[in-house]
Amino acid sequence: MNTQYDVLIIGGGPAGMAAAYLCHKHELSYLVLESGKAAFQGIANTYPEGKLVYASKPKDAPEPFLVEELRPPDKPVTVESYLQYVQHFVQHEKLNIQTDVAFEQIKDERDGLSVITNKGTFRSKKVILAFGSSIPRELTVYGDAKMVAKNVEDPGKYVGIKTLVIGGGNTAADVIISILKAKREANDTHPVYWAHVAGVFDVNKETAQRLGEEILLGGNIRLLPGAIPRIGEVDAEGVDRLIIRISEYEQPDGIDIYHSMSFPMTNVVACIGSQGPMPIFDKINIQMIACTSGVCKIAKEGERLLLLTSEFESTRKGIYVIGGAISPSYMKISEGSIAEERHPNLIYTAINDAYHVVNAIKSKIR
C-alpha cells in the first residue's frame, strides 16, 4: 500500500485503542491492526462471561487515568457491558481499525517502517506494538493437548459432564464460577474439579467471595491441590484424554505408585497463565536482556526483559512497545543506566503508556 501513516498501531486492546484515540485527537494519521474480529478482542477472549472489570491502578501510581474516555467505571461492571461501551466509543469516534490482520514482520525503509501482515504491507513513520501478553501457555505434557481449552466462551458446553479446570489463580476461579453457574441453572450436579500444582490456591478477595457465593448456592466443586498434568493418551474408544496425577507414593523397591485421574481433553480448561510475545520480539530484532541475581527484583533470574527508553521506545528506532507486552517489568534505559522497572498488567497502565508514547511521537513528527 502506498499510504504512509504517521503511526501504525499493532493491537486493538486498551493500549492500542487509547493510542488510536490520542492520534485522532492530535491529528496524526494512524491505523490500528488487530488480529481479532473487534477492538478489545484479547479481553473478550480471556475474561470469562460475567467477570467484573475494575478501574484498578497501583497504590503508588501518581497519575490519574490519562484517557478518561476509556477508563472503566468506578462501580465495577461486567466485561460484556464494558466491551459494549468500547465498541460504541470506537464507532462514535470513527477510529481507524482494521481487524482480522495477522502481524508478521517489520522492515526498515529509507523514510520510515514497513509492517508486513497477512493482508499486505503497511507503511508508517512510527510503530506502536500494543499486542499485550495474552498468548496462552501450553500444557507441557507428553501427547497432543491442543484440544484443551484455554478459556471459556460458552460455559453451557460443560453442562452434563465432569469438568477439570487447571490453574490456581483468579482466571481459573472465574472460569469455575461461570461453569458452576451454568451447571446450577441447568440443575446439573456433575462436579467441577479444580487442580493446581501448588498446595495453595491464590485468588483475590473479590473473586473468592464470588466463588463462595456460587458454592453456597449449590455449586459442586472438588479441590485437587498438588495435582500435576502428566500425559496425554488416546483410550480404547479413540477419545483423547489428559491424565492428571493426584498423589505419589514412593516405594522402597523403586516402583512408585501413582494416584491419577483421567479426563477427556474436551472436558479440560487450562488456565495456566499467558506468556509475553518474546518470540515476536526476537523475530523483529528488538533487544532484550536477561535478568541476573541482584539486578531483577520483579522478574525471575534468567527471564528476558525488553530494553526500553523512558518514552517506551525499543532498541529499534521508531518502534515503541506498550501495555501488557512489557509486563510485569522491563529494563528502563535512563541517563546512561539500565534498571528494572515495574509495569503492572492493568488497563490503567496500558492507557497511560499510550498517552506518554503518543505525546513523544507527536513531538518528534511535528
C-alpha positions as CSV (number, residue, x, y, z in Angstrom):
1,M,0.0,0.0,0.0
2,N,1.3,3.4,-0.9
3,T,-0.3,5.3,2.0
4,Q,2.3,6.2,4.7
5,Y,0.8,6.8,8.1
6,D,2.3,8.8,10.9
7,V,1.7,5.8,13.3
8,L,0.8,2.2,12.8
9,I,-0.6,0.5,16.0
10,I,-0.4,-3.2,16.3
11,G,-3.1,-4.5,18.6
12,G,-6.6,-3.1,19.4
13,G,-6.7,-3.6,23.2
14,P,-6.7,-0.8,25.8
15,A,-3.2,0.4,24.9
16,G,-3.9,0.3,21.2
17,M,-7.2,2.0,21.2
18,A,-6.0,4.7,23.6
19,A,-3.1,5.3,21.3
20,A,-5.5,5.5,18.3
21,Y,-7.9,7.9,20.1
22,L,-4.9,10.2,21.0
23,C,-3.5,10.1,17.5
24,H,-7.0,11.0,16.3
25,K,-7.2,14.0,18.7
26,H,-3.7,15.2,17.8
27,E,-4.5,14.9,14.0
28,L,-1.8,12.3,13.5
29,S,-2.6,9.8,10.7
30,Y,-2.8,6.3,12.0
31,L,-4.2,2.8,11.6
32,V,-4.8,0.1,14.1
33,L,-4.1,-3.5,13.0
34,E,-6.0,-6.0,15.2
35,S,-5.7,-9.8,14.8
36,G,-9.2,-10.5,16.3
37,K,-12.6,-9.6,15.0
38,A,-13.1,-6.4,17.0
39,A,-11.4,-4.0,19.4
40,F,-10.5,-5.4,22.8
41,Q,-10.7,-9.0,21.4
42,G,-7.9,-10.1,23.8
43,I,-10.0,-9.1,26.8
44,A,-13.1,-10.7,25.2
45,N,-11.1,-14.0,24.8
46,T,-9.6,-14.0,28.3
47,Y,-12.3,-12.7,30.6
48,P,-15.0,-15.3,31.4
49,E,-18.6,-14.4,31.0
50,G,-19.8,-12.1,33.8
51,K,-16.4,-11.2,35.1
52,L,-16.3,-7.7,36.6
53,V,-13.9,-5.1,35.2
54,Y,-12.3,-2.8,37.8
55,A,-10.8,0.6,37.4
56,S,-7.7,-0.7,39.2
57,K,-4.4,1.2,39.5
58,P,-1.3,0.7,41.6
59,K,-1.5,2.3,45.0
60,D,1.7,4.2,44.4
61,A,0.7,5.4,40.9
62,P,0.8,9.3,40.9
63,E,-1.2,9.7,37.7
64,P,-4.9,9.5,37.2
65,F,-6.3,7.7,34.1
66,L,-4.9,9.9,31.3
67,V,-7.5,8.9,28.7
68,E,-10.7,9.3,30.7
69,E,-12.9,8.1,27.8
70,L,-11.6,4.5,28.1
71,R,-11.5,4.3,31.9
72,P,-13.7,1.5,33.4
73,P,-16.5,2.8,35.6
74,D,-15.7,3.3,39.3
75,K,-18.5,0.8,40.1
76,P,-17.4,-2.4,38.5
77,V,-19.4,-3.6,35.5
78,T,-19.4,-6.9,33.7
79,V,-16.9,-7.4,30.9
80,E,-19.8,-7.6,28.4
81,S,-21.0,-4.1,29.4
82,Y,-17.5,-2.6,29.2
83,L,-16.9,-4.2,25.8
84,Q,-20.2,-2.8,24.5
85,Y,-19.2,0.6,25.7
86,V,-15.8,0.3,24.0
87,Q,-17.4,-0.7,20.7
88,H,-19.8,2.3,20.8
89,F,-16.9,4.5,21.6
90,V,-14.8,3.2,18.6
91,Q,-17.8,3.7,16.3
92,H,-18.7,7.2,17.7
93,E,-15.1,8.4,17.3
94,K,-14.8,6.7,13.9
95,L,-11.4,5.2,15.0
96,N,-9.5,3.7,12.1
97,I,-9.1,0.0,12.9
98,Q,-8.7,-3.0,10.5
99,T,-9.5,-6.4,12.0
100,D,-8.5,-10.0,11.2
101,V,-5.0,-8.8,10.4
102,A,-2.1,-11.1,11.4
103,F,1.1,-9.3,12.1
104,E,4.3,-10.9,10.6
105,Q,7.3,-8.6,10.4
106,I,8.7,-5.1,10.4
107,K,11.2,-3.8,7.9
108,D,13.2,-0.6,7.9
109,E,12.7,1.7,5.0
110,R,14.6,4.8,3.9
111,D,11.8,7.1,5.2
112,G,10.2,5.0,7.8
113,L,9.0,1.5,8.6
114,S,7.0,-1.2,6.7
115,V,4.7,-3.5,8.7
116,I,4.1,-6.8,6.9
117,T,0.9,-8.7,7.5
118,N,-1.3,-11.4,6.0
119,K,-3.4,-8.6,4.5
120,G,-0.5,-6.8,2.8
121,T,2.2,-4.3,3.7
122,F,1.5,-1.0,5.6
123,R,4.0,1.9,5.8
124,S,4.4,4.4,8.6
125,K,6.9,6.7,10.3
126,K,6.4,5.1,13.7
127,V,5.1,1.8,15.0
128,I,3.5,1.1,18.4
129,L,3.4,-2.5,19.4
130,A,0.4,-2.9,21.7
131,F,-0.5,-6.6,21.4
132,G,-0.5,-7.5,25.0
133,S,0.8,-10.7,26.7
134,S,-2.3,-12.9,26.4
135,I,-0.7,-15.7,24.5
136,P,-1.8,-18.8,26.5
137,R,0.8,-21.1,27.8
138,E,0.7,-24.7,26.6
139,L,0.4,-27.7,28.9
140,T,3.8,-29.3,29.0
141,V,2.6,-32.9,28.8
142,Y,3.5,-35.8,26.5
143,G,1.0,-36.2,23.8
144,D,-1.1,-33.6,21.9
145,A,-3.0,-31.4,24.4
146,K,-4.2,-28.9,21.7
147,M,-7.8,-29.9,22.4
148,V,-7.6,-28.5,25.9
149,A,-9.4,-25.1,26.1
150,K,-7.5,-22.0,27.3
151,N,-10.7,-20.0,28.1
152,V,-14.4,-20.4,28.2
153,E,-16.6,-18.7,25.7
154,D,-19.7,-20.9,26.4
155,P,-20.0,-22.3,30.0
156,G,-23.0,-24.3,28.8
157,K,-20.7,-26.5,26.9
158,Y,-19.6,-28.1,30.2
159,V,-23.1,-28.8,31.5
160,G,-23.7,-32.6,31.9
161,I,-20.1,-33.5,32.2
162,K,-17.4,-33.8,34.8
163,T,-15.0,-30.9,34.2
164,L,-11.4,-30.2,35.1
165,V,-10.0,-26.7,35.4
166,I,-6.2,-26.4,35.8
167,G,-4.6,-23.3,37.4
168,G,-4.6,-21.7,40.9
169,G,-5.3,-18.1,40.2
170,N,-8.1,-15.6,39.6
171,T,-8.6,-16.6,35.9
172,A,-9.2,-20.3,36.9
173,A,-11.5,-19.2,39.6
174,D,-13.5,-17.0,37.2
175,V,-13.8,-19.9,34.8
176,I,-15.1,-22.2,37.6
177,I,-17.6,-19.6,38.7
178,S,-19.1,-19.3,35.2
179,I,-19.2,-23.1,34.8
180,L,-20.8,-23.6,38.2
181,K,-23.4,-21.0,37.5
182,A,-24.3,-22.7,34.1
183,K,-24.5,-26.1,35.8
184,R,-26.6,-24.8,38.6
185,E,-29.1,-23.1,36.2
186,A,-29.4,-26.4,34.3
187,N,-29.7,-28.5,37.6
188,D,-26.5,-30.3,36.7
189,T,-24.8,-31.9,39.7
190,H,-21.7,-33.1,37.9
191,P,-18.7,-31.7,39.8
192,V,-16.0,-29.2,38.6
193,Y,-12.6,-30.4,39.6
194,W,-10.1,-27.6,40.4
195,A,-6.4,-28.7,40.1
196,H,-3.3,-26.7,40.9
197,V,0.3,-27.9,41.0
198,A,0.8,-25.9,44.3
199,G,-0.7,-26.8,47.6
200,V,-2.4,-23.4,47.9
201,F,-4.9,-21.6,45.6
202,D,-4.2,-17.9,45.2
203,V,-7.2,-15.7,44.4
204,N,-8.1,-12.2,45.4
205,K,-10.8,-11.3,47.9
206,E,-13.5,-10.3,45.4
207,T,-13.0,-13.5,43.4
208,A,-13.0,-15.7,46.5
209,Q,-16.3,-14.1,47.6
210,R,-18.0,-14.7,44.3
211,L,-16.7,-18.3,44.3
212,G,-18.0,-18.8,47.8
213,E,-21.4,-17.4,46.9
214,E,-21.7,-19.9,44.0
215,I,-20.7,-22.8,46.2
216,L,-23.3,-21.7,48.8
217,L,-25.9,-21.7,46.0
218,G,-25.1,-25.4,45.4
219,G,-22.0,-25.4,43.2
220,N,-20.3,-28.8,43.3
221,I,-16.5,-28.3,43.3
222,R,-13.7,-30.7,44.2
223,L,-10.3,-29.3,45.0
224,L,-7.1,-31.1,43.8
225,P,-4.1,-29.3,45.4
226,G,-0.7,-30.5,44.3
227,A,-2.1,-32.2,41.2
228,I,0.2,-32.3,38.1
229,P,-0.8,-32.9,34.4
230,R,1.4,-35.7,33.3
231,I,0.5,-37.3,30.0
232,G,-2.0,-37.3,27.1
233,E,-3.3,-40.5,25.7
234,V,-6.0,-42.0,23.4
235,D,-8.2,-44.5,25.1
236,A,-9.7,-47.7,23.6
237,E,-12.7,-45.7,22.2
238,G,-10.4,-43.2,20.5
239,V,-11.0,-40.4,22.9
240,D,-8.1,-38.0,23.6
241,R,-7.6,-37.9,27.4
242,L,-5.5,-36.0,29.9
243,I,-4.1,-37.8,32.9
244,I,-3.5,-35.7,36.0
245,R,-1.5,-37.1,38.9
246,I,-3.2,-36.5,42.2
247,S,-0.7,-38.1,44.5
248,E,2.5,-40.2,44.5
249,Y,3.7,-42.9,46.8
250,E,7.4,-43.8,46.7
251,Q,8.2,-47.5,47.4
252,P,11.5,-48.9,48.8
253,D,11.8,-51.2,45.8
254,G,11.9,-48.2,43.4
255,I,8.5,-49.0,41.9
256,D,6.4,-45.9,42.7
257,I,2.6,-45.9,43.0
258,Y,0.6,-43.0,41.5
259,H,-3.0,-42.0,42.1
260,S,-4.3,-40.3,38.9
261,M,-7.5,-39.2,37.2
262,S,-8.2,-39.2,33.5
263,F,-10.5,-36.6,31.7
264,P,-11.4,-36.3,28.1
265,M,-9.4,-33.3,26.8
266,T,-12.5,-31.6,25.6
267,N,-13.6,-31.5,29.3
268,V,-10.4,-29.7,30.4
269,V,-9.8,-26.0,30.7
270,A,-6.1,-25.0,31.4
271,C,-5.9,-21.5,33.0
272,I,-2.1,-21.6,33.5
273,G,-1.3,-18.1,32.6
274,S,0.0,-16.4,29.5
275,Q,3.4,-15.6,28.1
276,G,4.7,-12.4,26.6
277,P,5.3,-12.2,22.9
278,M,9.0,-12.9,23.3
279,P,9.3,-14.9,20.0
280,I,7.9,-11.9,18.2
281,F,10.5,-9.5,19.7
282,D,13.2,-12.0,18.7
283,K,11.8,-12.1,15.2
284,I,11.8,-8.4,14.7
285,N,15.2,-7.9,16.4
286,I,14.2,-5.9,19.4
287,Q,16.8,-6.3,22.0
288,M,16.1,-7.9,25.4
289,I,18.4,-8.5,28.4
290,A,18.4,-11.5,30.8
291,C,17.8,-10.9,34.5
292,T,20.6,-11.7,36.8
293,S,20.7,-12.1,40.6
294,G,20.9,-8.7,42.3
295,V,19.6,-6.8,39.3
296,C,16.0,-8.1,39.0
297,K,13.6,-7.9,41.9
298,I,10.3,-8.4,40.0
299,A,11.2,-10.8,37.1
300,K,12.8,-14.1,37.9
301,E,16.5,-14.8,37.3
302,G,17.1,-15.7,33.7
303,E,14.0,-14.2,32.3
304,R,14.5,-11.8,29.4
305,L,13.1,-8.3,29.6
306,L,12.8,-5.6,26.9
307,L,15.1,-2.7,26.8
308,L,13.1,0.5,26.6
309,T,13.7,4.2,26.9
310,S,11.7,6.4,29.3
311,E,9.4,7.1,26.3
312,F,8.9,3.3,25.7
313,E,11.0,3.3,22.5
314,S,12.7,0.0,21.8
315,T,16.3,-0.6,20.6
316,R,14.9,-0.4,17.0
317,K,14.4,3.3,16.3
318,G,10.8,4.3,15.8
319,I,9.3,1.1,17.3
320,Y,7.6,1.6,20.7
321,V,6.2,-1.1,23.0
322,I,3.4,-0.5,25.5
323,G,0.8,-2.3,27.6
324,G,0.8,-5.9,28.7
325,A,3.5,-6.9,26.3
326,I,6.1,-5.5,28.7
327,S,4.5,-6.6,32.0
328,P,5.3,-7.4,34.8
329,S,8.6,-5.4,34.3
330,Y,11.1,-4.1,31.7
331,M,14.6,-2.7,31.6
332,K,14.4,1.1,31.5
333,I,17.3,2.9,29.9
334,S,17.7,6.3,31.6
335,E,20.6,8.7,31.7
336,G,23.2,6.1,30.7
337,S,22.0,3.5,33.3
338,I,19.7,0.4,33.0
339,A,17.4,-0.6,35.8
340,E,14.4,-2.9,36.1
341,E,11.1,-1.0,36.1
342,R,7.8,-2.4,37.5
343,H,5.0,-2.5,35.0
344,P,1.7,-3.9,36.2
345,N,-0.6,-5.5,33.6
346,L,-3.6,-3.3,34.0
347,I,-6.0,-1.3,31.8
348,Y,-4.7,1.8,33.7
349,T,-1.1,1.1,32.8
350,A,-1.8,0.3,29.1
351,I,-3.9,3.5,28.7
352,N,-1.3,5.7,30.4
353,D,1.5,4.2,28.4
354,A,-0.3,5.1,25.2
355,Y,-0.7,8.7,26.4
356,H,3.0,9.1,27.0
357,V,4.1,7.4,23.8
358,V,1.7,9.4,21.6
359,N,2.9,12.7,23.2
360,A,6.5,11.6,22.5
361,I,5.8,10.7,18.9
362,K,3.9,13.9,18.3
363,S,6.9,16.0,19.4
364,K,9.2,14.1,17.0
365,I,6.9,14.2,14.0
366,R,5.7,17.7,14.3
